Amino acid sequence: MGDFNHPDICWRDSAAEHKQSRKFLECVDDNFLLQVMEELTRRGAMLDLILTNKEGLVGDVKLKGSLGCSDHEMVEFRILRAARRAHSKLTTLDFRGADFGLFRDLPGSVP
């Protein structure tokens, strides 16, 4: 969560005017992150973002007004840990019986 200062990003369309904002969108996408903030947080722009790597992990996002003289809105949200545990299943691969010599040789045999 934080103030990312990319007011030109349209999160609904995953589009941006400026090169730096497009690079930021690309970084978010490359790291499989989701942006869950839906409301404008500063002077009609969505600058304060909540990024997560799992859908349903963050919920109950609310704007709570500004704190002191700040022109940003305070953002309150919940991390839904119980929901994450209920839906996650950890799968791992067992490489103990792997033939690593074959792994090393296979790329050299591909024309």
C-alpha positions as CSV (number, residue, x, y, z in Angstrom):
1,M,0.0,0.0,0.0
2,G,1.2,3.5,-0.7
3,D,1.2,6.7,-2.7
4,F,2.5,5.8,-6.1
5,N,1.9,9.2,-7.9
6,H,0.7,7.9,-11.3
7,P,-2.5,10.0,-11.8
8,D,-2.6,9.2,-15.5
9,I,-3.2,5.4,-15.0
10,C,-6.6,4.1,-15.8
11,W,-6.8,0.9,-13.7
12,R,-10.0,-0.3,-15.3
13,D,-8.3,-0.4,-18.8
14,S,-4.7,-0.9,-17.6
15,A,-3.6,2.1,-19.7
16,A,-1.5,5.2,-19.1
17,E,-0.4,8.3,-20.9
18,H,3.1,8.6,-19.6
19,K,6.0,6.2,-20.2
20,Q,6.9,6.0,-16.5
21,S,3.3,5.0,-15.7
22,R,3.2,2.4,-18.4
23,K,6.4,0.9,-17.0
24,F,4.8,0.9,-13.6
25,L,1.7,-1.0,-15.0
26,E,4.1,-3.4,-16.7
27,C,5.9,-4.0,-13.4
28,V,2.6,-4.7,-11.6
29,D,1.6,-7.1,-14.4
30,D,5.0,-8.8,-14.5
31,N,4.8,-9.5,-10.8
32,F,1.2,-10.8,-10.9
33,L,-0.1,-8.1,-8.7
34,L,-3.6,-6.9,-8.4
35,Q,-4.6,-3.3,-7.6
36,V,-7.7,-3.3,-5.4
37,M,-8.3,0.4,-4.7
38,E,-11.5,1.6,-6.4
39,E,-12.0,5.1,-5.1
40,L,-10.2,8.3,-5.8
41,T,-7.9,9.3,-3.0
42,R,-6.4,12.7,-3.8
43,R,-8.0,15.6,-5.7
44,G,-9.9,13.4,-8.2
45,A,-7.0,11.0,-8.8
46,M,-6.2,7.5,-7.6
47,L,-2.7,7.8,-6.2
48,D,-2.9,5.7,-3.1
49,L,-2.9,2.1,-4.2
50,I,-3.3,-1.3,-2.5
51,L,-1.4,-4.0,-4.4
52,T,-1.8,-7.7,-3.6
53,N,-0.7,-11.0,-5.1
54,K,-3.8,-12.9,-4.2
55,E,-7.4,-12.1,-5.1
56,G,-9.6,-12.0,-2.0
57,L,-6.7,-11.3,0.4
58,V,-7.6,-7.6,0.9
59,G,-11.2,-6.4,1.6
60,D,-13.4,-3.9,3.3
61,V,-11.5,-1.0,1.7
62,K,-12.8,2.4,2.9
63,L,-11.8,6.0,2.7
64,K,-11.8,7.7,6.1
65,G,-11.3,11.4,5.3
66,S,-8.0,13.3,5.6
67,L,-5.7,13.4,8.6
68,G,-4.8,16.9,9.6
69,C,-3.8,19.1,6.7
70,S,-3.1,16.3,4.3
71,D,-4.8,16.4,0.9
72,H,-4.8,12.6,0.7
73,E,-7.6,10.4,2.1
74,M,-6.8,7.9,4.8
75,V,-7.4,4.4,3.6
76,E,-8.6,1.6,5.8
77,F,-8.7,-2.0,4.8
78,R,-8.7,-5.5,6.2
79,I,-6.3,-8.4,5.4
80,L,-8.6,-11.4,5.1
81,R,-6.3,-14.1,6.4
82,A,-8.9,-16.7,7.1
83,A,-10.2,-16.6,3.6
84,R,-6.7,-17.1,2.2
85,R,-6.2,-20.2,4.3
86,A,-9.5,-21.7,3.3
87,H,-8.9,-21.4,-0.4
88,S,-5.1,-22.1,-0.7
89,K,-3.6,-25.5,-1.4
90,L,0.2,-25.7,-1.4
91,T,1.6,-28.0,-4.1
92,T,5.3,-28.7,-4.2
93,L,7.4,-30.7,-6.6
94,D,9.7,-33.5,-5.3
95,F,13.0,-33.3,-7.1
96,R,14.8,-35.9,-5.0
97,G,14.5,-38.6,-7.8
98,A,15.2,-36.2,-10.6
99,D,17.9,-37.0,-13.2
100,F,19.8,-33.7,-13.2
101,G,22.3,-35.0,-15.8
102,L,19.4,-35.5,-18.2
103,F,18.2,-31.9,-17.4
104,R,21.7,-30.6,-18.3
105,D,22.0,-32.7,-21.5
106,L,18.5,-32.1,-22.9
107,P,18.9,-28.4,-24.0
108,G,22.0,-29.4,-26.0
109,S,20.0,-32.0,-27.9
110,V,17.4,-29.6,-29.2
111,P,18.2,-28.3,-32.7
